[in-house]
């Protein structure tokens, strides 16, 4: 998952960086760095994001090539 997709998911789901930080247990600064692609989104962070918004993100994620590869689609 790219930082751009990570941000797109958060925005599409109307979740603030603060809310996401609280839900995922990572700092707001780290989320900002992921979204700005200053840090790579790890498989663990991708899975946490997917699990958190499981039912609402599947359609969006199914279009992401890295997600497809990770999920063997």
C-alpha positions as CSV (number, residue, x, y, z in Angstrom):
1,X,0.0,0.0,0.0
2,X,1.4,3.4,-0.9
3,X,1.3,6.4,1.4
4,X,-1.1,8.1,-1.1
5,X,-3.5,5.2,-0.9
6,X,-3.2,5.1,2.9
7,X,-4.2,8.8,3.0
8,X,-6.9,8.3,0.4
9,X,-8.5,5.6,2.5
10,X,-8.3,7.7,5.7
11,X,-9.9,10.7,3.9
12,X,-12.5,8.6,2.1
13,X,-13.5,7.1,5.5
14,X,-13.7,10.6,7.1
15,X,-11.2,9.7,9.8
16,X,-8.8,12.4,11.1
17,X,-5.1,11.7,11.6
18,X,-5.7,12.0,15.3
19,X,-8.5,9.4,15.2
20,X,-6.4,7.0,13.1
21,X,-3.5,7.5,15.5
22,X,-5.6,6.6,18.5
23,X,-7.1,3.5,16.7
24,X,-3.8,2.2,15.4
25,X,-1.7,3.1,18.3
26,X,0.9,5.0,16.3
27,X,1.8,8.7,16.4
28,X,0.2,11.3,14.3
29,X,3.6,12.3,13.1
30,X,4.3,8.8,11.9
31,X,0.9,8.7,10.0
32,X,1.8,12.0,8.4
33,X,5.2,10.6,7.3
34,X,3.5,7.5,5.9
35,X,1.0,9.6,3.9
36,X,3.8,11.9,2.6
37,X,5.7,8.8,1.6
38,X,8.6,9.8,3.8
39,X,8.4,6.4,5.4
40,X,7.2,3.2,3.6
41,X,3.9,1.7,4.7
42,X,4.8,-1.6,6.1
43,X,2.8,-4.8,5.6
44,X,1.9,-4.6,9.3
45,X,0.5,-1.1,8.9
46,X,-1.4,-2.0,5.8
47,X,-2.9,-5.0,7.6
48,X,-3.9,-2.9,10.6
49,X,-5.5,-0.3,8.3
50,X,-7.4,-3.1,6.4
51,X,-8.5,-4.8,9.6
52,X,-9.7,-1.5,11.1
53,X,-11.8,-0.6,8.1
54,X,-12.2,-4.1,6.8
55,X,-15.7,-3.9,5.3
56,X,-15.4,-0.4,3.9
57,X,-11.9,-0.6,2.3
58,X,-12.0,-3.9,0.3
59,X,-13.3,-2.3,-2.8
60,X,-10.8,0.5,-2.7
61,X,-7.9,-1.8,-1.9
62,X,-8.8,-4.3,-4.6
63,X,-7.6,-1.7,-7.1
64,X,-4.1,-1.4,-5.5
65,X,-1.4,-3.5,-7.1
66,X,0.7,-3.9,-3.9
67,X,-2.4,-5.0,-2.0
68,X,-3.3,-7.5,-4.7
69,X,0.3,-8.9,-4.5
70,X,0.2,-9.1,-0.7
71,X,-3.1,-10.9,-0.7
72,X,-2.2,-13.1,-3.6
73,X,-5.0,-11.9,-5.8
